[in-house]
Amino acid sequence: MSLTSAATLATLDRTGPRRITDLAAVEGVTQPAMTALVRVMEESGLVERWGDASDKRVTLVCLTEAGASYVRKRRQAGVHAFERLIGELTGDEVEALVAALPALKHLAELESQDREGPKQ
């Protein structure tokens, strides 16, 4: 799976259903590229399209259970990889990581805000 596909699934998991144009902007790709990507993920059973109840002209892209499961498994694999690597650090290095956690959390929040775009 491409990084853009994985990132798009993670965005849908984090933010809920989105328009293709919104996903394209968040992921930094063109709308035609996102449309093609969504089509492939839809054929793979990872996402589905729903009509927007508030605007019948709009289609929303939503995670399926298979898509949500993929995101969970990928995140868990990342957690296990970090656990293994952190286990190889010295005590001083672990303490340095713990001291850096507030700054890392803030960076993650800033990145999330950038990826989600302006609040509506």
N, CA, C and O of each residue as an XYZ file, in Angstrom:
480
protein
N       0.847     -1.179      0.000
C       0.000      0.000      0.000
C       0.892      1.242      0.000
O       1.905      1.295      0.697
N       0.502      2.226     -0.783
C       1.292      3.458     -0.858
C       1.160      4.266      0.432
O       0.216      4.088      1.201
N       2.112      5.145      0.646
C       2.048      6.020      1.823
C       0.811      6.914      1.773
O       0.190      7.176      2.803
N       0.454      7.382      0.578
C      -0.725      8.234      0.452
C      -1.988      7.456      0.795
O      -2.886      7.991      1.445
N      -2.068      6.204      0.367
C      -3.226      5.372      0.707
C      -3.324      5.181      2.216
O      -4.390      5.356      2.806
N      -2.201      4.822      2.832
C      -2.194      4.605      4.283
C      -2.535      5.893      5.024
O      -3.282      5.875      6.002
N      -1.983      7.013      4.553
C      -2.265      8.300      5.195
C      -3.737      8.675      5.036
O      -4.337      9.227      5.958
N      -4.315      8.384      3.886
C      -5.729      8.689      3.653
C      -6.610      7.855      4.572
O      -7.570      8.370      5.144
N      -6.294      6.572      4.718
C      -7.057      5.730      5.645
C      -6.939      6.260      7.071
O      -7.931      6.310      7.799
N      -5.730      6.657      7.472
C      -5.533      7.189      8.819
C      -6.316      8.488      9.015
O      -6.881      8.715     10.085
N      -6.353      9.335      7.995
C      -7.127     10.581      8.078
C      -8.608     10.267      8.267
O      -9.268     10.872      9.111
N      -9.130      9.328      7.488
C     -10.544      8.955      7.627
C     -10.828      8.363      9.001
O     -11.888      8.602      9.579
N      -9.886      7.595      9.517
C     -10.059      7.008     10.850
C     -10.087      8.099     11.917
O     -10.871      8.041     12.864
N      -9.221      9.087     11.748
C      -9.085     10.148     12.737
C     -10.211     11.176     12.654
O     -10.666     11.680     13.681
N     -10.670     11.494     11.426
C     -11.602     12.615     11.258
C     -13.001     12.214     10.841
O     -13.920     13.031     10.889
N     -13.177     10.956     10.429
C     -14.483     10.533      9.947
C     -14.627     10.790      8.458
O     -13.668     11.186      7.795
N     -15.833     10.563      7.928
C     -16.072     10.693      6.492
C     -15.677     12.071      5.966
O     -15.886     13.093      6.620
N     -15.099     12.067      4.760
C     -14.649     13.322      4.134
C     -14.979     13.313      2.644
O     -15.122     12.253      2.034
N     -15.097     14.498      2.074
C     -15.228     14.648      0.628
C     -13.883     14.325     -0.029
O     -12.829     14.474      0.589
N     -13.934     13.890     -1.260
C     -12.697     13.613     -1.991
C     -11.849     14.871     -2.101
O     -10.627     14.801     -1.971
N     -12.474     16.022     -2.338
C     -11.699     17.260     -2.451
C     -10.987     17.590     -1.138
O      -9.852     18.065     -1.149
N     -11.647     17.339     -0.014
C     -11.015     17.564      1.292
C      -9.835     16.619      1.480
O      -8.761     17.035      1.914
N     -10.041     15.346      1.151
C      -8.955     14.369      1.296
C      -7.762     14.739      0.417
O      -6.613     14.627      0.842
N      -8.038     15.176     -0.799
C      -6.955     15.569     -1.706
C      -6.151     16.718     -1.111
O      -4.921     16.710     -1.161
N      -6.839     17.700     -0.550
C      -6.144     18.841      0.043
C      -5.322     18.418      1.258
O      -4.172     18.830      1.412
N      -5.914     17.598      2.114
C      -5.221     17.157      3.332
C      -3.985     16.336      2.986
O      -2.941     16.487      3.621
N      -4.095     15.469      1.982
C      -2.988     14.578      1.626
C      -2.028     15.195      0.614
O      -1.000     14.600      0.291
N      -2.357     16.381      0.114
C      -1.448     17.081     -0.791
C      -1.364     16.476     -2.176
O      -0.294     16.454     -2.785
N      -2.497     15.980     -2.683
C      -2.539     15.430     -4.036
C      -3.667     16.104     -4.800
O      -4.484     16.812     -4.211
N      -3.717     15.887     -6.113
C      -4.788     16.462     -6.916
C      -6.081     15.703     -6.691
O      -6.074     14.564     -6.225
N      -7.191     16.345     -7.026
C      -8.475     15.670     -6.891
C      -8.549     14.436     -7.794
O      -9.017     13.392     -7.339
N      -8.103     14.512     -9.065
C      -8.141     13.294     -9.888
C      -7.305     12.151     -9.303
O      -7.701     10.988     -9.379
N      -6.157     12.483     -8.726
C      -5.325     11.441     -8.107
C      -6.041     10.829     -6.904
O      -5.992      9.613     -6.713
N      -6.706     11.656     -6.089
C      -7.429     11.139     -4.936
C      -8.633     10.323     -5.390
O      -8.948      9.304     -4.775
N      -9.302     10.744     -6.437
C     -10.442      9.987     -6.964
C      -9.988      8.590     -7.387
O     -10.659      7.600     -7.093
N      -8.857      8.512     -8.074
C      -8.324      7.210     -8.494
C      -7.926      6.367     -7.287
O      -8.181      5.164     -7.250
N      -7.303      7.004     -6.305
C      -6.881      6.300     -5.099
C      -8.095      5.753     -4.340
O      -8.086      4.607     -3.890
N      -9.130      6.572     -4.204
C     -10.350      6.134     -3.516
C     -10.989      4.978     -4.274
O     -11.487      4.037     -3.657
N     -10.981      5.035     -5.589
C     -11.560      3.950     -6.386
C     -10.833      2.629     -6.099
O     -11.472      1.592     -5.922
N      -9.505      2.671     -6.054
C      -8.719      1.462     -5.774
C      -9.011      0.955     -4.357
O      -9.203     -0.243     -4.151
N      -9.042      1.873     -3.384
C      -9.322      1.461     -2.003
C     -10.752      0.950     -1.853
O     -11.013      0.064     -1.040
N     -11.676      1.504     -2.631
C     -13.055      1.033     -2.605
C     -13.133     -0.391     -3.172
O     -13.818     -1.250     -2.617
N     -12.429     -0.630     -4.277
C     -12.398     -1.969     -4.877
C     -11.754     -2.987     -3.938
O     -12.079     -4.174     -3.981
N     -10.836     -2.515     -3.085
C     -10.172     -3.384     -2.108
C     -11.005     -3.584     -0.849
O     -10.636     -4.375      0.019
N     -12.123     -2.873     -0.743
C     -12.998     -3.018      0.412
C     -12.572     -2.219      1.628
O     -13.065     -2.466      2.728
N     -11.659     -1.260      1.453
C     -11.160     -0.475      2.587
C     -11.996      0.767      2.860
O     -12.065      1.235      3.996
N     -12.636      1.304      1.815
C     -13.500      2.482      1.966
C     -14.775      2.248      1.172
O     -14.859      1.351      0.332
N     -15.759      3.081      1.465
C     -16.987      3.092      0.684
C     -17.447      4.528      0.560
O     -17.025      5.397      1.323
N     -18.297      4.764     -0.389
C     -18.821      6.123     -0.598
C     -20.255      6.181     -0.110
O     -21.054      5.279     -0.363
N     -20.564      7.252      0.591
C     -21.914      7.492      1.095
C     -22.380      8.838      0.572
O     -21.574      9.738      0.334
N     -23.672      8.966      0.397
C     -24.240     10.265      0.079
C     -24.300     11.109      1.339
O     -24.510     10.585      2.433
N     -24.119     12.398      1.191
C     -24.193     13.322      2.324
C     -25.656     13.706      2.535
O     -26.284     14.280      1.645
N     -26.189     13.395      3.697
C     -27.601     13.674      3.988
C     -27.922     15.163      3.905
O     -29.048     15.538      3.579
N     -26.933     16.018      4.198
C     -27.193     17.459      4.197
C     -27.068     18.081      2.808
O     -27.538     19.198      2.587
N     -26.440     17.370      1.873
C     -26.269     17.892      0.515
C     -26.210     16.698     -0.438
O     -25.183     16.027     -0.537
N     -27.289     16.442     -1.121
C     -27.411     15.249     -1.974
C     -26.408     15.240     -3.134
O     -26.198     14.193     -3.746
N     -25.786     16.381     -3.448
C     -24.798     16.432     -4.530
C     -23.433     15.914     -4.086
O     -22.565     15.640     -4.914
N     -23.250     15.781     -2.771
C     -21.937     15.455     -2.208
C     -21.832     13.970     -1.895
O     -22.778     13.355     -1.404
N     -20.669     13.408     -2.188
C     -20.358     12.037     -1.807
C     -19.240     12.075     -0.779
O     -18.245     12.779     -0.958
N     -19.402     11.325      0.288
C     -18.391     11.235      1.330
C     -17.687      9.883      1.249
O     -18.307      8.862      0.951
N     -16.396      9.896      1.517
C     -15.613      8.668      1.565
C     -15.539      8.253      3.030
O     -15.194      9.060      3.893
N     -15.864      6.993      3.308
C     -15.916      6.477      4.668
C     -15.105      5.190      4.767
O     -15.023      4.413      3.815
N     -14.512      4.982      5.932
C     -13.810      3.725      6.185
C     -14.810      2.588      6.335
O     -15.880      2.757      6.920
N     -14.450      1.438      5.803
C     -15.211      0.225      6.092
C     -14.581     -0.406      7.332
O     -13.561      0.076      7.823
N     -15.173     -1.462      7.831
C     -14.576     -2.172      8.966
C     -13.208     -2.723      8.574
O     -12.285     -2.726      9.387
N     -13.074     -3.187      7.331
C     -11.769     -3.695      6.869
C     -10.730     -2.571      6.846
O      -9.569     -2.792      7.190
N     -11.140     -1.380      6.445
C     -10.222     -0.235      6.438
C      -9.810      0.157      7.842
O      -8.637      0.428      8.099
N     -10.776      0.188      8.753
C     -10.469      0.521     10.149
C      -9.554     -0.534     10.766
O      -8.646     -0.209     11.532
N      -9.799     -1.793     10.428
C      -8.953     -2.880     10.928
C      -7.528     -2.738     10.408
O      -6.569     -2.961     11.147
N      -7.389     -2.371      9.148
C      -6.060     -2.167      8.574
C      -5.311     -1.061      9.327
O      -4.136     -1.217      9.658
N      -5.996      0.053      9.593
C      -5.372      1.168     10.313
C      -4.944      0.719     11.715
O      -3.835      1.026     12.153
N      -5.813     -0.002     12.412
C      -5.473     -0.480     13.760
C      -4.249     -1.400     13.737
O      -3.345     -1.260     14.561
N      -4.228     -2.335     12.792
C      -3.102     -3.266     12.694
C      -1.803     -2.536     12.375
O      -0.751     -2.855     12.930
N      -1.878     -1.570     11.493
C      -0.685     -0.801     11.126
C      -0.160     -0.001     12.326
O       1.045      0.046     12.572
N      -1.070      0.617     13.056
C      -0.661      1.369     14.251
C      -0.044      0.437     15.291
O       0.974      0.768     15.898
N      -0.661     -0.727     15.496
C      -0.132     -1.679     16.470
C       1.250     -2.169     16.065
O       2.119     -2.356     16.917
N       1.458     -2.380     14.767
C       2.784     -2.792     14.290
C       3.815     -1.703     14.584
O       4.953     -2.000     14.944
N       3.414     -0.454     14.430
C       4.310      0.654     14.755
C       4.641      0.704     16.234
O       5.784      0.958     16.614
N       3.643      0.464     17.064
C       3.855      0.442     18.515
C       4.850     -0.654     18.882
O       5.769     -0.428     19.669
N       4.664     -1.837     18.310
C       5.572     -2.950     18.611
C       6.994     -2.649     18.156
O       7.955     -2.983     18.848
N       7.127     -2.019     16.996
C       8.466     -1.666     16.498
C       9.142     -0.683     17.447
O      10.324     -0.838     17.755
N       8.406      0.326     17.916
C       8.984      1.287     18.851
C       9.321      0.632     20.186
O      10.361      0.923     20.777
N       8.457     -0.241     20.657
C       8.742     -0.943     21.917
C      10.061     -1.705     21.822
O      10.890     -1.657     22.731
N      10.234     -2.402     20.717
C      11.458     -3.183     20.525
C      12.680     -2.265     20.481
O      13.692     -2.539     21.127
N      12.583     -1.200     19.733
C      13.723     -0.282     19.596
C      14.029      0.439     20.907
O      15.193      0.597     21.272
N      12.998      0.871     21.607
C      13.217      1.553     22.887
C      13.868      0.604     23.879
O      14.668      1.027     24.713
N      13.532     -0.670     23.792
C      14.146     -1.672     24.664
C      15.650     -1.799     24.458
O      16.347     -2.330     25.322
N      16.147     -1.329     23.347
C      17.571     -1.394     23.059
C      18.332     -0.141     23.493
O      19.554     -0.088     23.361
N      17.629      0.862     24.008
C      18.274      2.109     24.431
C      18.850      1.971     25.840
O      18.445      1.109     26.620
N      19.798      2.840     26.135
C      20.337      2.907     27.492
C      19.347      3.638     28.389
O      18.420      4.285     27.901
N      19.542      3.537     29.680
C      18.682      4.242     30.633
C      18.683      5.745     30.403
O      17.630      6.380     30.465
N      19.842      6.317     30.140
C      19.939      7.759     29.880
C      19.167      8.144     28.619
O      18.528      9.195     28.572
N      19.229      7.296     27.608
C      18.515      7.595     26.369
C      17.003      7.517     26.578
O      16.255      8.317     26.016
N      16.559      6.565     27.377
C      15.121      6.466     27.691
C      14.686      7.708     28.463
O      13.626      8.269     28.182
N      15.484      8.141     29.426
C      15.150      9.361     30.175
C      15.077     10.571     29.258
O      14.210     11.426     29.437
N      15.973     10.659     28.278
C      15.948     11.772     27.326
C      14.654     11.733     26.498
O      14.056     12.774     26.226
N      14.234     10.545     26.106
C      12.970     10.424     25.375
C      11.787     10.864     26.230
O      10.909     11.587     25.759
N      11.767     10.430     27.472
C      10.678     10.811     28.378
C      10.635     12.332     28.550
O       9.559     12.930     28.567
N      11.804     12.949     28.677
C      11.865     14.408     28.824
C      11.369     15.116     27.561
O      10.837     16.223     27.637
N      11.544     14.482     26.409
C      11.140     15.096     25.138
C       9.663     14.879     24.811
O       9.153     15.488     23.871
N       8.965     14.030     25.562
C       7.581     13.692     25.227
C       6.645     14.895     25.097
O       5.850     14.927     24.157
N       6.699     15.894     25.999
C       5.791     17.040     25.815
C       6.018     17.762     24.486
O       5.054     18.156     23.830
N       7.266     17.939     24.083
C       7.547     18.606     22.812
C       7.089     17.747     21.637
O       6.548     18.271     20.664
N       7.300     16.431     21.717
C       6.864     15.532     20.649
C       5.339     15.517     20.529
O       4.798     15.483     19.425
N       4.657     15.542     21.667
C       3.194     15.578     21.649
C       2.716     16.860     20.971
O       1.782     16.835     20.168
N       3.359     17.976     21.298
C       2.982     19.250     20.691
C       3.208     19.208     19.180
O       2.369     19.690     18.419
N       4.326     18.640     18.740
C       4.589     18.503     17.305
C       3.499     17.680     16.624
O       3.039     18.034     15.538
N       3.091     16.593     17.255
C       2.040     15.746     16.685
C       0.729     16.522     16.571
O       0.007     16.379     15.584
N       0.421     17.336     17.570
C      -0.804     18.141     17.528
C      -0.731     19.159     16.397
O      -1.712     19.357     15.681
N       0.413     19.802     16.230
C       0.575     20.782     15.155
C       0.447     20.116     13.788
O      -0.184     20.662     12.883
N       1.046     18.942     13.642
C       0.983     18.216     12.378
C      -0.453     17.816     12.081
O      -0.901     17.909     10.938
N      -1.163     17.378     13.084
C      -2.557     16.969     12.909
C      -3.406     18.158     12.460
O      -4.260     18.019     11.585
N      -3.173     19.304     13.049
C      -3.917     20.509     12.660
C      -3.614     20.880     11.214
O      -4.517     21.264     10.470
N      -2.355     20.769     10.812
C      -1.977     21.078      9.430
C      -2.660     20.125      8.456
O      -3.153     20.552      7.412
N      -2.691     18.838      8.792
C      -3.260     17.835      7.890
C      -4.781     17.960      7.796
O      -5.358     17.699      6.740
N      -5.422     18.351      8.869
C      -6.875     18.458      8.858
C      -7.357     19.714      8.193
O      -8.524     19.803      7.810
N      -6.484     20.694      8.044
C      -6.860     21.934      7.396
C      -7.686     22.807      8.313
O      -7.868     22.499      9.491
N      -8.187     23.907      7.759
C      -8.971     24.845      8.584
C     -10.257     24.221      9.094
O     -10.896     23.421      8.411
N     -10.622     24.604     10.309
C     -11.880     24.143     10.904
C     -13.041     24.750     10.126
O     -12.973     25.890      9.668
N     -14.112     23.961      9.986
C     -15.265     24.449      9.219
C     -16.337     24.950     10.141
O     -17.386     25.402      9.681
